[in-house]
């Protein structure tokens, strides 16, 4: 009978740990999603900067050559 009590205690402990780990996973997923969104915004801004600089330098259609007047 003592073995059954230990098994029940172990199961409850494992269930509590599982719940804690699931909550931690949810939080980490939220952080990862936020980081991915921030990187997407940063990349979009960098692409806009590249486009603007190319236009400023007269390279609208030419992506590899630098035109110097």
Secondary structure in CASP SS format (residue, H / E / C, confidence):
PFRMAT SS
TARGET T0000
AUTHOR 0000-0000-0000
METHOD secondary structure of the structure
MODEL  1
X C 1.00
X H 1.00
X H 1.00
X H 1.00
X H 1.00
X H 1.00
X H 1.00
X H 1.00
X H 1.00
X H 1.00
X H 1.00
X H 1.00
X H 1.00
X H 1.00
X H 1.00
X H 1.00
X H 1.00
X H 1.00
X H 1.00
X H 1.00
X H 1.00
X H 1.00
X H 1.00
X H 1.00
X H 1.00
X H 1.00
X H 1.00
X H 1.00
X H 1.00
X H 1.00
X H 1.00
X H 1.00
X H 1.00
X H 1.00
X H 1.00
X H 1.00
X H 1.00
X H 1.00
X H 1.00
X H 1.00
X H 1.00
X H 1.00
X H 1.00
X H 1.00
X H 1.00
X H 1.00
X H 1.00
X H 1.00
X H 1.00
X H 1.00
X H 1.00
X H 1.00
X H 1.00
X H 1.00
X H 1.00
X H 1.00
X C 1.00
X C 1.00
X C 1.00
X C 1.00
X C 1.00
X C 1.00
X C 1.00
X C 1.00
X C 1.00
X C 1.00
X C 1.00
X C 1.00
X C 1.00
END
